[in-house]
Amino acid sequence: MVLPAETMAVVVGVEEYEADRKWRLDGPALDACRFARWLTIRGVPADRITLLISPLPENADAVEEQSQGYRFRGSADYATVRDVFVRYLPSQTSGLLIFYWGGHGVIEEEERRLIYADATKMDKRNLNLSSLLKSMRSSTFARHPQQLGMVDACLNLVTELGWEGRMPNDMFPEGRPEPRRDQRVLLAASPGERAINVDPLKTGLFSQVLREVLDTLPPGTWPPDAEWLRDLVSERFEQLRDDDRTHQVPSYLWFRSRSGEDTLVFASDPLAGRVPAAAFGGQLLTSAEYRKLKAILDGAPAPRDLRALYREATRNLAVQQLPRRPDDLISTVNALRNALSPMPLFGFLVRFAAGTDDKITQDRLWEWINAAAPHWGVEMDELLALDMELRRTFVLLRLEQDYLDDRLLVTGWTYEGSDGKQAVTSDEPWNRDRLAVEVSRLVDGFDPSEDPVPPVIEFLVPLSMLDDNLEALQVRLGDRVREIGAVCPVIMRSLDRLADPGRRACWRAMWNELTARGDAYDETAICWVECAPTSGLFDPAVLHTHICAALAYARACGPDEDPVFEAALDAGVPVALWYRVSAARKAHRIDLEKVLRNRGLRDLPDVVFRQRDAAHSYGAAAEHVGRDLVLLWDNPERVPEELEWHPPAVEGVAP
């Protein structure tokens, strides 16, 4: 294992060349700064990062600001770069050495070369990458046993450029071969191609995809696995290849592993070059498409929460242009037109359509989406699946104990998307059998064998009822009676925090953080509570810095007598997972880890549902991790405006 503190990095970005203004690139120096910043965020000390950059004059101020604090901020010229690799690095020690380069490159007789910033037409100074990699695999770099290289550079053929025989060839010193050296390198372009630069976003296409992938690395995970990196970058380029602009995607990426060299093929057309704005920038959508979309949106009611729609559409995108006016609809659409992929824009529009109750707007938007999405390579099945998920039915049932006869006072609402309405009122307390009948009525029409997205049943209850086995309610679906928890996700929600403004504010802030984190598994978001509160070792403050509480201790009392539950509500924790107090389990953490590990928190309602379903399958062990499992999934965005009971509705008479 290698720690971030044991990592060293050399990060190079060349935008400005002495040779010719035509050689200029808008983005590599900024990409280098972005990559260096990513390293520091992940824990690599700034004084172990060597940053060598030659920016364009118009990017100089931004680069100067973003490059502060690193070990050395020099020009990416011949003397400086060579000194780093020949003198400095061999004398240093690291567990992992990372090498990143963005700029121009060429290939000559299978030797890859990167162009220095002080190259000229007469003196085409270059770094012989093939020689450097061979040197780094030798005893010269014996103090750097693991190496990871990422190169976002062209590989133009020198014969096509007329440079044959005119390339200086300074080799790097080689020691004895070290066959056990772990060196992995990923290159952005295949021989004969130009690496793609996305001018409107001031970034290289490969660098942007690389950042998107690296940002999915769970916090605390180090080092990044090279094969994982290769596979996800490959998958992303596969998606781009399927777009109708495949000529803008490299033919293949080049990857060197310990076992040899691999090529990852994406397209057959090698005519890649600098991407004009029309490809991945400000001109996403034709003028006619944009005018028609703007006319539809101008005639639509204002969305409820525009910023939330934007965050949802872009939450898995590492780099995205922000709207100039975040509360302006057209400004938001214009920002989404600059996305590397068209999916964020179309996903935003699907969310917009699902969130409005205006039928005319919905019909017009979907007519536009059906016409425009295929033109931009967006799979309609993916948009329809998103729409189905957004229109998922939620049944929210508020339950309170009537202590005179141990029955329940019930109010219920159904939500489809953001559209909610009161569906159940009780003028007298119900027993659980009556509650089960009402739940059956509310999910009537759902067929588990046919409908891919089951409704979600939410119980909004006081603290004393959080442990109640409500997913065991017997409901009738068609001609079968089953436990509701085996056919639908069932979650618990807290009624106590609704009346406390302080708790609600923390709760909302925590939920916003959850939605901003995306879909990937994030171990740092989970607070493991393994000490019973009576032990004196439990510190309630730890809950204030985590989104999810995993209660992995042997509980001896109900939630209303357990300080951990009160502390979680005070901290605003929106997600919690535990086993019922009656569940006799010897290893709570082991079981809860089997539920949570490598799964995104946003998917927990369905994950827990599937675990419960498996626990009730024929032959399932009595200690199955899905048995007696309780999930608190408290969404502050789905709370009725009025919580008081209304008289029961009478057919034909308004309540």
C-alpha positions in Angstrom: 0.0 0.0 0.0 1.2 3.5 -0.8 0.1 6.6 1.1 -0.5 10.0 -0.5 2.3 11.4 1.7 4.7 8.9 0.0 3.7 10.0 -3.5 5.6 12.3 -5.7 4.4 13.9 -9.0 5.8 15.8 -12.0 3.0 17.7 -13.7 3.7 19.4 -17.0 1.5 21.6 -19.2 2.6 23.5 -22.3 0.4 26.0 -24.0 2.9 28.5 -25.4 5.8 27.5 -27.7 8.6 29.6 -29.0 8.3 28.0 -32.4 5.1 29.4 -33.8 1.8 30.9 -32.7 0.1 28.1 -34.7 1.5 25.7 -32.1 -0.5 27.3 -29.3 -2.9 25.2 -27.2 -5.5 26.7 -24.9 -5.8 24.5 -21.9 -2.8 22.2 -21.1 -1.3 24.6 -18.4 -4.7 24.9 -16.8 -5.2 21.2 -17.0 -1.8 20.7 -15.2 -2.9 23.1 -12.4 -6.2 21.2 -12.1 -4.4 17.9 -11.9 -2.0 19.2 -9.3 -4.9 20.5 -7.3 -6.6 17.1 -7.5 -3.5 15.5 -6.1 -3.3 17.9 -3.2 -7.0 17.3 -2.4 -6.3 13.6 -2.3 -3.5 14.2 0.2 -0.3 14.4 -1.8 1.8 17.1 -0.2 2.2 20.2 -2.3 6.0 20.2 -1.7 6.2 16.8 -3.4 4.6 18.0 -6.6 6.8 19.6 -9.3 4.7 21.8 -11.5 6.2 22.9 -14.9 4.0 25.1 -17.0 4.2 27.4 -19.9 0.8 29.2 -20.2 -0.7 31.4 -22.9 -0.6 35.1 -22.0 -4.4 35.2 -21.6 -4.2 32.3 -19.1 -1.1 33.5 -17.2 -3.1 35.2 -14.4 -5.3 32.1 -13.8 -2.3 29.8 -13.9 -0.3 32.0 -11.5 -3.2 31.9 -9.0 -3.8 28.2 -9.3 -0.1 27.1 -9.2 0.8 28.7 -5.8 2.4 26.5 -3.2 3.9 23.7 -5.2 7.5 22.6 -4.9 8.7 24.3 -8.1 6.8 26.3 -10.6 9.1 26.5 -13.6 8.8 26.7 -17.4 8.4 23.4 -19.3 11.6 24.1 -21.3 14.3 21.6 -22.2 16.8 22.5 -19.4 14.2 22.6 -16.6 12.3 19.4 -17.5 15.5 17.4 -18.2 17.1 18.5 -14.9 14.0 17.3 -13.0 14.2 13.8 -14.6 18.0 13.4 -14.8 19.2 15.1 -11.5 16.3 15.6 -9.1 14.0 12.6 -9.3 16.7 9.8 -9.2 17.9 11.3 -5.9 14.4 11.3 -4.3 12.3 8.5 -2.9 8.6 7.7 -3.3 6.2 4.9 -3.0 4.5 6.1 -6.2 5.8 8.5 -8.8 3.1 10.1 -11.0 3.9 11.8 -14.3 1.4 13.9 -16.2 2.1 15.8 -19.5 -0.2 18.0 -21.6 0.9 19.5 -24.8 2.1 18.6 -28.3 3.8 15.4 -29.3 5.0 13.4 -32.3 6.0 9.9 -33.1 9.1 8.9 -35.1 9.8 5.2 -35.9 7.7 4.1 -32.9 9.5 6.5 -30.5 7.1 8.9 -28.8 8.3 12.4 -28.3 6.9 15.4 -26.4 7.7 18.9 -27.5 9.4 21.3 -25.0 8.1 24.9 -24.6 11.4 26.4 -26.0 11.3 24.3 -29.2 11.6 26.4 -32.4 11.2 25.7 -36.1 15.0 25.3 -36.4 15.5 23.5 -33.1 12.6 21.1 -32.4 13.6 20.3 -28.8 11.8 17.3 -27.5 11.6 14.8 -24.7 12.0 11.3 -26.0 9.2 9.7 -24.0 10.1 6.1 -25.1 13.7 6.6 -23.7 12.4 8.3 -20.5 10.0 5.4 -19.7 12.8 2.9 -20.3 15.1 4.9 -18.0 12.3 5.0 -15.3 12.0 1.2 -15.6 15.7 0.8 -14.9 17.8 1.0 -11.7 18.2 4.8 -12.4 14.8 5.2 -10.8 15.3 2.5 -8.2 13.8 4.7 -5.5 10.5 4.9 -7.3 9.1 1.3 -7.4 5.6 2.3 -8.7 5.0 4.7 -11.5 1.9 6.0 -13.2 2.0 8.1 -16.3 -0.8 10.0 -18.1 0.0 11.9 -21.3 -2.5 14.2 -23.1 -0.5 14.9 -26.2 -0.6 14.5 -30.0 1.2 11.7 -31.8 1.6 13.3 -35.2 3.8 11.4 -37.6 7.1 13.3 -38.2 7.0 12.2 -41.9 3.6 14.0 -42.4 5.0 17.1 -40.7 8.2 17.1 -42.8 10.3 16.8 -39.7 12.0 13.5 -40.6 15.7 13.6 -39.7 15.3 17.0 -37.9 14.4 15.8 -34.4 17.2 16.2 -31.8 17.4 12.9 -29.8 18.6 13.4 -26.3 18.4 10.0 -24.6 17.9 9.5 -20.9 20.4 7.6 -18.8 19.6 3.9 -18.3 20.8 1.7 -15.5 20.3 -2.1 -15.3 16.8 -3.3 -16.2 14.4 -3.8 -13.3 11.8 -6.3 -14.6 9.7 -6.0 -11.4 9.3 -2.2 -11.8 5.5 -1.5 -11.8 5.1 1.1 -14.5 1.7 2.0 -16.0 1.2 4.6 -18.7 -1.9 5.9 -20.5 -1.6 8.0 -23.7 -4.4 10.1 -25.2 -3.8 9.6 -28.9 -2.8 6.8 -31.2 0.1 7.2 -33.7 -0.7 9.7 -36.4 -3.4 11.5 -34.4 -3.7 14.9 -32.8 -4.9 14.9 -29.2 -8.2 16.7 -28.9 -8.3 20.1 -27.2 -11.7 21.5 -26.2 -11.1 25.2 -26.7 -14.4 26.6 -25.2 -13.6 24.8 -21.9 -9.8 25.4 -22.0 -9.1 21.7 -21.5 -7.9 18.6 -23.4 -10.6 16.0 -24.0 -8.5 13.2 -22.5 -7.7 15.4 -19.5 -11.3 16.2 -18.9 -12.4 12.6 -19.2 -9.5 11.6 -16.9 -10.6 14.1 -14.3 -14.2 12.9 -14.5 -13.0 9.3 -13.9 -10.5 10.3 -11.1 -13.2 12.2 -9.3 -15.2 9.0 -8.9 -12.3 7.5 -6.9 -13.8 7.1 -3.4 -12.2 9.5 -0.9 -9.5 7.9 1.1 -8.7 5.4 -1.6 -5.0 5.5 -2.7 -3.3 4.9 -5.0 -5.5 5.1 -8.1 -5.5 1.6 -9.7 -4.1 1.9 -13.2 -6.3 -0.9 -14.7 -9.4 0.7 -13.1 -8.4 4.0 -14.6 -7.8 2.5 -18.0 -11.2 0.7 -18.0 -13.2 3.7 -17.0 -11.5 6.0 -19.4 -12.0 3.4 -22.1 -15.7 3.1 -21.2 -16.1 6.9 -21.4 -14.5 7.1 -24.8 -16.7 4.1 -25.9 -19.7 6.3 -25.0 -18.3 9.2 -27.0 -17.6 7.0 -30.0 -21.3 6.1 -30.1 -22.1 9.8 -30.6 -22.6 10.9 -34.2 -19.3 12.9 -34.0 -17.0 9.9 -33.7 -14.4 11.6 -35.9 -13.6 13.8 -32.9 -12.7 10.8 -30.8 -9.2 9.2 -31.0 -8.9 5.9 -32.8 -7.5 4.3 -29.7 -5.7 4.9 -26.5 -2.3 3.4 -25.7 -1.7 1.7 -22.4 1.5 0.2 -21.0 1.2 -2.3 -18.2 3.6 -4.5 -16.5 2.8 -7.3 -18.9 3.2 -5.3 -22.1 1.4 -2.8 -24.3 -2.3 -2.6 -25.0 -4.4 -0.6 -27.4 -8.0 0.3 -26.7 -9.9 0.8 -29.9 -12.7 3.3 -30.1 -13.2 4.4 -33.7 -11.8 3.8 -37.2 -11.5 7.4 -38.3 -8.2 9.0 -37.3 -9.0 12.5 -38.4 -9.0 14.0 -35.0 -7.8 17.6 -34.3 -8.6 20.5 -32.2 -12.3 20.4 -31.4 -14.2 23.4 -32.7 -16.9 24.9 -30.4 -19.6 23.1 -32.3 -18.3 19.7 -31.2 -18.1 19.8 -27.4 -18.7 23.4 -26.4 -21.0 26.4 -26.8 -22.8 25.3 -29.9 -24.3 22.1 -28.6 -27.7 22.1 -30.4 -28.2 23.7 -33.8 -29.6 27.2 -34.0 -33.0 25.8 -35.0 -33.0 23.3 -32.1 -32.0 26.0 -29.6 -34.6 28.5 -30.9 -37.4 25.9 -30.6 -36.3 24.8 -27.1 -36.1 28.5 -25.9 -39.6 29.1 -27.2 -40.9 26.1 -25.2 -39.1 27.1 -22.0 -40.2 30.8 -22.4 -43.8 29.6 -22.4 -43.3 27.2 -19.4 -44.1 27.9 -15.7 -41.0 28.7 -13.7 -39.4 25.5 -12.1 -39.7 25.0 -8.4 -35.9 24.7 -7.7 -33.8 25.5 -10.7 -30.5 25.1 -8.8 -31.5 21.6 -7.6 -32.3 20.5 -11.2 -28.9 21.8 -12.4 -27.1 20.0 -9.6 -28.9 16.7 -10.3 -28.1 17.0 -14.0 -24.4 17.6 -13.4 -23.6 15.8 -10.2 -21.4 13.1 -11.9 -19.6 15.6 -14.1 -16.2 16.6 -12.8 -15.9 19.8 -14.9 -18.9 21.9 -16.0 -19.4 25.5 -16.9 -21.5 27.2 -14.2 -24.6 29.3 -15.2 -23.8 33.0 -15.1 -27.2 33.5 -13.4 -28.0 30.3 -11.5 -31.6 31.3 -10.9 -32.2 32.0 -14.6 -33.6 29.2 -16.7 -32.1 30.2 -20.1 -28.7 30.9 -18.4 -28.8 27.4 -17.0 -29.5 25.9 -20.4 -26.7 27.9 -22.0 -24.3 26.6 -19.4 -25.4 23.0 -20.1 -24.8 23.4 -23.8 -21.0 23.5 -23.0 -21.0 20.0 -21.5 -18.5 17.4 -22.7 -21.5 15.1 -23.2 -25.0 16.1 -24.3 -26.5 13.9 -21.5 -26.5 16.6 -18.8 -28.5 19.0 -20.9 -31.1 16.3 -22.0 -31.2 14.9 -18.4 -31.9 18.4 -17.1 -34.8 18.8 -19.6 -36.2 15.4 -18.6 -36.1 16.5 -15.0 -37.7 19.8 -15.9 -40.5 18.0 -17.7 -41.1 15.6 -14.8 -41.1 18.4 -12.2 -43.7 20.6 -13.9 -47.5 19.9 -13.5 -48.1 21.8 -16.8 -49.2 19.1 -19.3 -48.6 21.4 -22.3 -45.0 22.0 -21.3 -44.4 18.3 -20.8 -45.8 17.4 -24.2 -43.9 20.1 -26.0 -40.6 19.2 -24.3 -40.9 15.5 -25.0 -41.7 16.2 -28.6 -38.5 18.3 -28.8 -36.5 15.7 -26.9 -37.7 12.9 -29.2 -36.5 14.9 -32.2 -33.2 16.3 -30.9 -31.8 13.6 -28.7 -31.0 11.0 -31.4 -29.2 13.7 -33.4 -26.8 14.2 -30.5 -26.3 10.5 -29.9 -28.4 10.3 -26.7 -30.1 7.0 -26.1 -33.8 7.5 -25.8 -34.1 4.4 -23.6 -31.8 6.1 -21.1 -33.9 9.2 -21.0 -37.1 7.2 -20.7 -35.6 5.2 -17.8 -34.7 8.5 -16.1 -38.2 9.8 -16.6 -39.7 6.6 -15.1 -37.4 6.9 -12.1 -38.4 10.6 -11.6 -42.1 9.8 -11.8 -41.8 7.0 -9.3 -44.6 6.8 -6.9 -44.0 7.5 -3.2 -46.6 6.7 -0.5 -46.0 8.8 2.6 -47.9 7.6 5.7 -47.8 9.6 8.9 -48.4 7.4 11.9 -48.9 8.4 15.5 -49.8 6.1 18.4 -53.2 6.5 20.0 -52.3 5.4 23.5 -55.9 4.8 24.6 -56.2 1.6 22.6 -52.8 1.1 21.1 -53.9 1.9 17.6 -52.7 4.3 15.0 -53.8 7.7 13.8 -53.0 7.8 10.1 -52.6 10.4 7.4 -51.3 9.6 4.0 -50.1 11.3 0.8 -49.0 10.0 -2.6 -46.3 11.6 -4.7 -45.6 11.1 -8.3 -42.4 13.0 -9.0 -42.8 16.3 -7.1 -46.6 16.3 -7.4 -48.2 15.2 -4.1 -51.7 14.9 -2.8 -53.4 13.7 0.4 -54.8 10.2 -0.1 -55.6 8.9 3.3 -57.2 10.4 6.5 -58.4 8.5 9.5 -61.2 10.0 11.6 -60.6 7.2 14.2 -57.6 5.1 15.1 -56.8 2.1 13.0 -55.3 -1.2 13.9 -52.4 -2.6 11.7 -54.7 -4.8 9.7 -56.7 -1.8 8.6 -53.4 0.0 7.8 -52.4 -2.9 5.6 -55.7 -2.7 3.7 -55.1 1.0 3.0 -51.5 0.4 1.9 -52.8 -2.3 -0.5 -55.3 0.2 -1.9 -52.6 2.8 -2.4 -50.3 0.4 -4.4 -53.2 -1.2 -6.3 -52.2 -1.5 -9.9 -48.5 -2.2 -9.2 -47.4 -5.5 -10.6 -44.0 -6.7 -9.2 -43.5 -9.0 -12.2 -44.1 -6.3 -14.8 -43.2 -2.9 -13.4 -39.5 -2.3 -13.2 -39.7 0.6 -10.7 -41.7 -0.3 -7.5 -43.4 2.4 -5.4 -41.6 3.5 -2.2 -43.5 3.3 1.1 -42.4 5.9 3.6 -43.5 5.8 7.2 -43.2 9.2 9.0 -43.3 8.2 12.6 -42.3 9.5 16.1 -39.0 8.4 17.6 -40.6 5.6 19.6 -41.8 3.9 16.5 -38.6 4.0 14.4 -37.9 0.3 15.3 -41.4 -0.9 14.4 -41.5 -3.8 11.9 -43.8 -2.0 9.5 -42.3 -3.6 6.4 -44.0 -6.8 7.7 -47.5 -5.4 6.9 -49.4 -8.0 4.8 -50.6 -6.4 1.6 -52.6 -7.8 -1.3 -51.2 -7.4 -4.8 -53.5 -9.1 -7.3 -54.3 -12.5 -5.9 -51.3 -12.7 -3.6 -50.7 -11.5 0.0 -47.1 -10.6 0.8 -45.1 -8.5 3.2 -44.9 -5.0 1.8 -41.1 -5.0 2.5 -40.7 -7.9 0.1 -42.3 -6.1 -2.9 -41.5 -2.4 -2.3 -38.7 -0.4 -0.7 -39.9 0.5 2.8 -38.1 3.3 4.7 -38.6 5.1 8.0 -38.7 8.9 8.5 -38.6 11.0 11.6 -41.7 13.0 12.7 -39.8 14.6 15.6 -37.4 16.7 13.6 -40.2 18.5 11.7 -41.2 20.7 14.6 -37.7 21.9 15.4 -36.4 24.7 13.1 -32.8 24.0 14.2 -33.0 20.3 13.4 -34.7 21.1 10.0 -31.9 23.5 9.0 -29.1 20.9 9.8 -31.2 18.2 8.1 -31.6 20.2 4.9 -27.9 21.0 4.8 -27.0 17.3 5.2 -29.4 16.3 2.5 -28.0 18.8 0.1 -24.5 17.3 0.7 -25.9 13.8 0.0 -27.4 14.9 -3.3 -24.2 16.7 -4.3 -21.9 13.6 -3.8 -23.2 11.6 -6.7 -23.8 7.9 -7.1 -20.4 6.4 -6.2 -19.6 4.6 -2.9 -18.1 7.1 -0.4 -16.7 5.5 2.7 -16.0 8.9 4.3 -19.8 9.7 4.3 -20.5 6.8 6.8 -20.2 7.2 10.6 -19.8 3.9 12.2 -21.1 3.9 15.7 -19.8 0.7 17.4 -19.8 1.8 21.0 -23.0 1.7 22.9 -23.9 5.2 24.3 -23.8 3.8 27.8 -20.1 2.9 27.4 -19.0 6.5 27.6 -17.0 6.2 24.4 -19.7 7.6 22.1 -19.0 11.2 20.9 -22.2 12.7 19.4 -20.1 15.3 17.6 -18.9 12.8 15.0 -22.4 12.6 13.6 -22.2 16.3 12.5 -19.6 15.4 9.8 -21.3 12.4 8.3 -24.3 11.9 6.1 -25.0 8.3 7.0 -25.0 6.7 10.5 -24.4 3.0 10.7 -25.5 1.8 14.2 -23.3 -1.2 14.6 -23.5 -1.8 18.4 -25.7 -4.2 20.4 -28.7 -2.0 21.2 -30.5 -2.7 24.5 -33.4 -0.2 24.3 -35.8 1.5 21.8 -34.9 4.6 19.8 -36.7 6.9 22.2 -34.4 5.8 25.0 -31.2 5.7 22.9 -29.1 8.9 22.9 -27.6 7.9 19.6 -30.9 8.4 17.8 -31.4 11.8 19.5 -27.9 12.9 18.5 -28.5 11.8 14.9 -31.7 13.8 14.7 -29.9 16.8 16.2 -27.1 16.6 13.7 -29.5 16.4 10.8 -28.3 13.0 9.6 -30.7 12.0 6.8 -29.6 8.4 6.4 -29.2 5.7 9.1 -29.1 2.0 9.1 -29.5 -0.4 12.0 -30.9 -3.7 13.1 -33.9 -3.9 15.4 -33.3 -4.1 19.1 -34.8 -7.6 19.1 -32.3 -8.9 16.5 -29.7 -11.1 18.2 -26.6 -10.5 16.0 -23.1 -10.9 17.3 -21.4 -8.9 14.5 -23.4 -5.9 13.6 -20.6 -4.1 11.7 -19.8 -7.1 9.6 -23.4 -7.4 8.5 -24.0 -3.7 7.9 -20.8 -3.5 5.9 -22.1 -6.3 3.6 -25.1 -4.0 2.9 -23.2 -0.7 2.5 -19.9 -1.6 1.0 -19.3 -0.4 -2.6 -22.8 1.0 -2.9 -23.8 4.6 -3.3 -25.9 6.0 -0.5 -28.4 7.3 -3.1 -29.3 3.7 -3.9 -29.8 2.5 -0.4 -33.7 2.3 -0.5 -33.5 -0.1 -3.3 -30.4 -1.9 -1.9 -32.1 -2.5 1.4 -35.3 -3.6 -0.4 -33.4 -6.2 -2.4 -31.7 -7.4 0.8 -35.0 -7.8 2.6 -36.4 -9.7 -0.4 -33.4 -12.0 -0.4 -33.8 -12.6 3.3 -37.3 -13.9 2.8 -36.5 -16.1 -0.1 -36.7 -19.9 0.3 -33.6 -21.3 2.0 -32.3 -17.9 3.2 -30.3 -18.1 6.4 -31.9 -16.9 9.6 -28.9 -14.5 10.0 -29.3 -13.1 6.4 -28.1 -9.4 6.4 -31.5 -8.3 5.1 -33.4 -9.6 8.1 -34.5 -7.1 10.8 -32.8 -4.3 8.8 -34.1 -0.8 9.3 -33.4 2.2 7.0 -34.0 5.8 7.9 -34.1 7.7 4.6 -35.3 11.2 5.4 -35.8 13.4 2.4 -36.7 17.0 3.5 -37.9 17.8 -0.1 -40.9 15.5 0.3 -42.7 16.9 3.3 -46.4 17.8 3.1 -47.1 21.5 3.5 -49.9 20.7 6.0 -49.4 17.8 8.4 -52.7 18.1 10.4 -55.5 15.7 9.8 -58.4 16.6 7.5 -61.8 15.0 7.7 -62.0 11.9 5.5 -62.9 12.6 1.9 -66.5 11.6 0.9 -67.0 10.7 -2.8 -68.3 13.7 -4.7 -67.7 16.1 -1.7 -64.6 18.2 -1.3 -62.8 17.4 2.0 
